[in-house]
């Protein structure tokens, strides 16, 4: 239920009240099929988050300007648009919990603000420049506010400590214990975690993306130097374990579940890392040049995107669910 970009990204929020979800048994490694979720727009769209009910949230556009995004939720085959805090403005949904509450961002006259959607109705979590990136089933939200990593407990802001010399920070993921992971720039990027009291811990150079309920972190290890050596990794019990594959700039980690299945992108393909392997997720059509994984649920299902050519010669992309 969590997601990320590179290196510090400031983004989006939404909701649908439901009883607690019971995840299905995990699919065998790589044994998933892609589903095109369709689009409400006529240009590009993509999925950013999903929950254990396979409800998916994301964005779509009606123009080649990727800043003019609109939010959606997909549930049981139906796409529903989500309003921004300011009606008619732009928004992006980033994550959805098992209660159907969605978080992300909306654009207002004053700038971008962290947003939560409850039963489809948006409200701002902050009155200053901010974004919401992840939410747990307790309603705790992780993101950033005024350039600093932030957590909101059911709408109430909680102060998170900063590393000495931090210039920017962003919280990317949160688990059911309220522990947060993200990135701190000092100005070099560090994987940071915050405990339930908001105390910060530095895990080393890199970018933190997601954290599961055991406190295992998924992210990018940058301890070996420049971006060409960035490597997908998990951080567990004080140890960094690099995942399978060759380090490169285009590696991207976005999610981890309680089975320590990790998703993201390897090169320009959506993948799952599990049991020491990296498995490329299947693509629907050969004319699309890339896929990316954005989030993974407890069943090992992945939400992400299938994309076309680079603008201006764009083949429209679409949100994809691998299950």
N, C-alpha and C positions, 0 to 999 in steps of 0.2 A: 504493500500500500504506500509505497514511497518512490520518490524519483529524484533525478539530478541532471545538471548540464555542466559545462566547463567554463571557467573555473568557479566563478561565483555568479549564481543566477537568481534573479529576483522575480518570482512569479506567484500563483493563483488559487480558487475555492468553491463548494455546493452541498444537497441533501435529499433523503427518502426514508422515513421511519420504518424500521423493520426489527424483528426479533433477532437474537444472536445467530450468526451463521455457523454451520457445521461443515468444515471443509471436507471434500471428498478425498478418497485415497489418492496419493500422488501418482501421476502418470509415470510409466517407465521413462527412463532418460531419453529425451528427444522424441518420445512417442506422442506428439501433439500435432494438430492440423490447424492451418491458418484459416481464419474467418474474416472476410471483408465486412466491416461494420457499416459501410456506406458513409454518406456525408450529407450534411445539411447545406453545404456551400458548393460553389462551382469552381473552386480552385484547389487549395491544399487543406488537408485535415490530418490529425494524428491523435493517438491516445496517450495520455499521461499517467493514468492510475487505474487500479481496479481493486475490488475487494474479494472476499471469499465466496460471494454469490455470483461472481463474474459480471458484476455491474462495472461499467467502464466509463471514465470521464476523460475529457480532452478538449480539443479546440478545432475550429474550422475557419476558413477564410473565403471571402468572395472577391478577393483581389490578390495581386502578386505581392502586396505589401504585407509581410509576415508580422508586422507590428499591429495590424488591424485584425486581431483574432477575436473569435466569438466562442463561447463555452457551450459544451453539450454534456449530457449524460446518456448512456446507452444501457437499456434494461430489457432483457428478454426480446431482443430483436427490434426494439423501438428506440429511435434517436429523438431526444427532446432537447431543444435549446434552453439555455439558462440565461436569465437576464443579468446584466451588470448592476452594480449598486446605483449607478446613474443610468436610467433607462435609455437605450439607444447607443450607449457607449460600448467599449470593447472590454473583453474579459477572457480569462483562461482558467479552466478547471484543472487542478493538479493532482488531487488525491480524493479518495472516497473511503470511508470506514464501513464496518459491517452494519451500522445503523442507517446507512445511506446519507450521512452528513458529508458534504463536499467542501473542500477548501481550494483556494487559488488566489487570483488577483482580479481586480477591476480597475479600469482607468476612470479617474475623475478629473475635474478641472485642475485640481491641486497636484495631480500625478497618480501613480499607481498605488493601490492600497490592498492590503491583505483582506480577503473576503471569505465568508462562510455562507454556504447555502443550506438552509434547513427547510425541508419539504418544498424545495425549489425556490425559496425566497431568499434573496441575497441581503447580507448586512456586512458592514465594514468592521474589521477587528481593530483598526487603527485609524487615526486621523492624519498620520504622517506617511511619507513614502515607505512602503512596506510590501511584503509578499508572504503568502502562506504556501508551504511546500508539502506538508504531510500532516496526517491526523490519525490518532488512535481511537479505539472504541470507547474510551473514557471522555472523548471530546477535547483532549489536549492537542494543540496544534503547534507545529514547528515551522519557522520561517525566518524572516529578517525584518527589522524595523530601524529606519534611519541608519542603514549600513551596518547594523549589528545583529548577530544571531539572536533570535527571540523565541519564546514559548508563551503560548496563551493557554491558561487552564479554564476551559469553558468561558472564553472571552476575556478573562482577567490576565493582564500581562505579568509575566514572571521574569525577573532580572537574571540574565545569564552572565557569568563571569567571562572576561576576555583574557587571552594570553597577553603578556607584556609586549607592548609594541604593536598590537593589532591595529591595522588600518581599516580593514573590512572583515566581516564574518557573516556566515549564512548557515542556518540550520536546515539540513536536507531531509532528515528522517527522524522518526520517533517510534519507540516501542510501547508495549502496553504497560510498562513500569514507569513511563514518563521520562526515560533516558533518551537523550538527543544526540545526534551525530551531524557533523557538518564540516565546514572548512573555515580556517582562520588565516588571514593574510597578514604577514608581519614585516615586510611585504611578501616574503615567500609563502607558498600555500602549505598549510599544515592540516592533517586530519585531526579533528577535535571531537571530543565527546563531553557531554554535560550530564551530571547525575541528576537525581530527582530534586536536589536542593539548588541546582544551578551551578555547581562547582565544575570548572573546566579541567580537562586533561588533554595533554598533547601526545598524540600517537606517532608523530613523525611527519616528515615531508610527504605531501600528497593531498588527496581530496576525499573526504568522507561522504558517502552517498546514502547509506541505509544501515539500519540496525535491527536485529531480530530480538525476540523476547528474552533470549539468553544473554544478550549484550554483545553478541558477535557482530562486528562491523564489516561491511563491504565497501570497497572504495578503490582508489588508485594510489599505488605506492610510487612516489617520485623520489625515493631516497638515493637513487643511483645517478641523478643528474638531470639533464634536460628532458624536454617533452618526448624525444625519440626513445627514451628509456622508461616511460610511464608504463606501469604494469598493473593489471587487475589483481586485487589481493583481498584477503580477509584478515582481520585483526581479532585475535582470540587469546585470552589469558596472557596478554602482554607479548604475544608472538605474532609476527607478520608472516603470512603464508602466501606466496605468489601463486596465482592461478595459472592453468595451462595456457600456452600460447606465447607468441613473440611480442615483446614490448614495442609499442608504437603509439604515435600521437592520437590515432583514431580509435584506440581502445576506450570504451566507456562503460562504467559500471553504474547501475541505477537501482537495483533492488536485491534483497535477500529475504528468504523466508525461514521458518523455524527448522526446516530440514537442511539448512545451509545450501540450498540451491540459490545460485546467483544469476541475475540476468543483466543484460546490457547490450553492447555492440562490440564486435570484434572485426576490425576493418570496417566494412560497410554492411555487415550482416548481423541480425538479431541472433543472440546465442543464449544458452544456459551453460553455466559451469557447475559440474557436480561430479563427485567421486574422482577428482583428478583429471577429468576430461572437459573439453570445450566442444559443445555440440551446436552446430548451426541449425537454426529453426527454418523449416521449409518456407519457400516463397510461393505465392499464388500464381504469379505470371512472370515470364522471362523478360518482358519489356520494361519492368521496373528495375531501377538500378541499385536500390538499397533497401534494407529493412533495419529497424532498430527496436530493441526492447526497452520499455520504460518502467515496468513494474511487474512483480511476480507475487502470486498469492500462495496460500498454504497448500493448495493442490498442485502447485507447479505450473499453473496456467500463467501466460505472459500477455500483457497488453503492450502495444507499441504501434509502429507505423511502417507502412510500405511507401516508399517515396520514388519520385521520378527524377527527371533531369534537373540540373541546376538552372534557376531563372537566368535569362528570360525565356528559355525554351523548356517550359515546365510541362511534364506529364503529371497531371494531378495525383497527389498521394492520398492515402486513405488510412483511417485507424484500423488496426488489425488485432485480433484476439487469437492467440494460439492456445488451443485446449484439446 
